Amino acid sequence: WHFLVTLLEVSPLIFPPPASVVQALYSGLASGEILTHGGVTLYEILAGFAIGALLGLLLGAAIGQSALLEAVVYPYVVAFQTMPKVAIAPLFVLWFGFGATSKIVITAAIVFFPVLANTIVGLRSAPRDQIDLLTAFTASQWHIFRMVRVPHALPFVFVGLDIGIVLAVIGAIVGEFVGAQAGLGYLIMQRNFSMDAAGMFAILIVLSLIGIVLHAAMRFVARRVIFWTDTHSDLSGGS
């Protein structure tokens, strides 16, 4: 990176050298600016993820159990998902303001669909012979759901959650780009207006670290919860 910038004589306004990025990162951390705004963004990420994941799990569980509900509701869900969230983000800011609420709503909207889709697929992946066997022994639908469908669905659910936690970072930043008073996305826009490429790179490094840590945390939880299967690892490409 350093030698590339030096040899090609790239302007630091376009591609700053590593030393400038490190200095910008240190200055932002030392002043507390990155930590303060990072806390705002992290709150938006986690709150939006929690809401989007919960709604996706609940609706996914309902649709996974009801073909009628899928026929009625799922087309509208897909239609909403096809809308570019960047395009509708200004509406959320208009409705919910420039505070954290609009970013949480945007993040939840982005997280919702992958969790929903994976929950539905997971619930319907349960072996038919096991369901038929329990039905023959007069097991209740709740018992079948709890003992057969949920264990088989969990690996799929965690794939959705794994995708969702990464998308949550994107959702929060998209919301902050559209309109915010605080957050790392807000800082990036400030650095952009002042042509501070090194400062933008420094914040991008922080965002990458946040995404990596959240992804690793989700994988850690998945390994503890679905310890009896390696399906999660297979579906997500291994680790």
Long-range contacts (C-beta under 8 A, 24 or more apart in sequence): 12-197, 12-198, 13-195, 13-197, 14-197, 15-197, 16-197, 16-198, 16-201, 20-198, 21-198, 21-201, 21-202, 21-205, 22-202, 23-198, 24-196, 24-198, 24-199, 24-201, 24-202, 25-202, 25-205, 25-206, 28-187, 28-199, 28-202, 28-203, 33-187, 34-184, 34-187, 34-202, 34-203, 34-206, 36-182, 37-182, 37-183, 37-184, 37-186, 37-187, 38-184, 38-206, 38-210, 40-100, 40-182, 40-183, 40-184, 41-172, 41-173, 41-176, 41-183, 41-184, 41-185, 41-207, 41-210, 42-210, 43-100, 44-100, 44-103, 44-104, 44-107, 44-172, 44-175, 44-176, 44-183, 45-107, 45-168, 45-169, 45-171, 45-172, 45-210, 45-214, 46-168, 47-100, 47-104, 47-107, 48-103, 48-104, 48-105, 48-106, 48-107, 48-108, 48-110, 48-111, 48-168, 48-171, 48-172, 49-107, 49-108, 49-111, 49-164, 49-165, 49-168, 51-104, 51-108, 51-111, 52-107, 52-108, 52-109, 52-110, 52-111, 52-112, 52-115, 52-164, 52-168, 53-111, 53-112, 53-115, 53-160, 53-161, 53-164, 55-108, 55-112, 55-116, 56-111, 56-112, 56-113, 56-114, 56-115, 56-116, 56-119, 56-160, 56-164, 57-115, 57-116, 57-119, 57-157, 59-116, 60-115, 60-116, 60-117, 60-118, 60-119, 60-120, 60-123, 61-119, 61-123, 63-116, 63-120, 64-119, 64-120, 64-122, 64-123, 64-124, 64-149, 64-153, 65-123, 65-141, 65-145, 70-120, 77-113, 77-116, 80-109, 81-113, 85-109, 85-110, 85-171, 85-174, 86-174, 86-178, 89-174, 89-175, 89-177, 89-178, 90-178, 90-179, 92-175, 92-178, 93-175, 93-178, 93-179, 98-179, 98-180, 98-181, 99-181, 102-175, 102-179, 103-171, 103-172, 103-175, 103-176, 103-180, 103-183, 106-171, 106-172, 106-174, 106-175, 107-168, 107-171, 107-172, 107-175, 108-171, 109-171, 110-164, 110-167, 110-168, 110-170, 110-171, 110-174, 111-164, 111-165, 111-167, 111-168, 111-171, 114-160, 114-163, 114-164, 114-167, 115-157, 115-160, 115-161, 115-164, 116-160, 117-160, 118-156, 118-157, 118-159, 118-160, 118-163, 119-153, 119-156, 119-157, 119-160, 121-156, 122-152, 122-153, 122-154, 122-155, 122-156, 122-157, 123-149, 123-150, 123-152, 123-153, 125-152, 125-153, 125-156, 126-152, 126-153, 127-152, 151-228, 154-225, 154-226, 155-226, 155-229, 155-231, 155-232, 155-235, 156-231, 156-235, 158-218, 158-221, 158-222, 158-225, 158-226, 158-232, 159-232, 159-235, 159-236, 161-218, 161-222, 162-215, 162-218, 162-219, 162-222, 162-232, 162-236, 165-214, 165-215, 165-217, 165-218, 166-211, 166-214, 166-215, 168-214, 169-207, 169-210, 169-211, 169-214, 173-207
